[in-house]
Amino acid sequence: MMAPQFQRAAELRPQHRFAKVDVDSEPALAARFAIQSIPTLAVLRDGELVATQSGVLRADQLVEALDRIAADPGFSGTAAAGAKAAA
């Protein structure tokens, strides 16, 4: 399940804002970010979508990906790309 991994990543990186969205209750938001499968992780910077990743990620993969995205202001792609490359 993604929820415990998401919670652990939020605890490891409190400088980032983590939020869960119920796509059934917020269909317009899901459509805005083209969410087609659950779970989908969407990473935003200054309100702009910079990365997405469908499927479950482990907390360490999520943290590695967030660290990579945070370090690269021009990053755009999949959230797990950095974590998979480092694994």
C-alpha positions as CSV (number, residue, x, y, z in Angstrom):
1,M,0.0,0.0,0.0
2,M,1.1,3.5,-0.7
3,A,-0.3,5.3,2.4
4,P,2.3,4.0,4.9
5,Q,5.1,4.8,2.4
6,F,3.7,8.3,1.8
7,Q,3.5,8.9,5.5
8,R,7.0,7.7,6.1
9,A,8.4,9.9,3.3
10,A,6.5,12.9,4.8
11,E,8.2,12.3,8.1
12,L,11.6,12.0,6.5
13,R,11.2,15.2,4.5
14,P,9.1,17.6,6.5
15,Q,10.3,20.6,4.4
16,H,8.1,19.3,1.6
17,R,4.3,19.6,1.6
18,F,2.5,16.2,1.2
19,A,-1.2,15.9,0.5
20,K,-3.5,13.1,-0.5
21,V,-6.5,13.7,-2.8
22,D,-9.6,11.5,-3.1
23,V,-10.0,11.5,-6.9
24,D,-13.7,10.4,-6.5
25,S,-14.4,13.5,-4.4
26,E,-12.2,15.8,-6.5
27,P,-12.8,14.7,-10.2
28,A,-11.8,18.1,-11.5
29,L,-8.5,18.0,-9.8
30,A,-7.9,14.5,-11.1
31,A,-8.7,15.7,-14.6
32,R,-6.4,18.7,-14.3
33,F,-3.5,16.5,-13.6
34,A,-4.6,13.7,-16.0
35,I,-4.8,11.1,-13.2
36,Q,-5.8,7.8,-14.8
37,S,-4.6,5.2,-12.3
38,I,-4.4,5.0,-8.5
39,P,-2.1,5.6,-6.8
40,T,-0.5,8.4,-8.8
41,L,2.1,10.6,-7.3
42,A,2.2,14.2,-8.7
43,V,5.0,16.5,-7.8
44,L,4.4,20.2,-8.1
45,R,6.8,23.1,-7.8
46,D,5.3,26.6,-7.4
47,G,1.9,25.2,-8.5
48,E,3.3,23.6,-11.7
49,L,3.4,19.9,-12.3
50,V,7.0,18.8,-12.7
51,A,6.8,15.0,-12.3
52,T,4.3,12.2,-12.1
53,Q,4.6,8.5,-11.3
54,S,1.8,5.9,-11.3
55,G,2.1,2.9,-9.0
56,V,3.4,2.3,-5.5
57,L,6.8,3.7,-4.5
58,R,8.7,2.8,-1.3
59,A,9.4,5.6,1.0
60,D,13.1,5.5,0.2
61,Q,12.4,5.7,-3.5
62,L,10.0,8.7,-3.0
63,V,12.6,10.5,-0.8
64,E,15.4,10.0,-3.3
65,A,13.2,11.2,-6.1
66,L,12.1,14.3,-4.2
67,D,15.7,15.1,-3.3
68,R,16.7,14.9,-7.0
69,I,13.7,17.0,-8.1
70,A,14.4,19.6,-5.4
71,A,18.1,19.8,-6.4
72,D,17.3,20.4,-10.1
73,P,15.1,23.5,-10.7
74,G,14.6,22.4,-14.4
75,F,13.6,18.9,-13.6
76,S,10.6,17.5,-15.6
77,G,9.7,13.9,-15.9
78,T,8.8,10.9,-13.8
79,A,9.2,11.1,-10.1
80,A,10.9,7.7,-9.8
81,A,13.4,8.4,-12.5
82,G,16.1,9.5,-10.1
83,A,15.3,6.7,-7.6
84,K,15.4,4.0,-10.2
85,A,18.7,5.3,-11.6
86,A,20.3,5.2,-8.2
87,A,18.9,1.8,-7.3
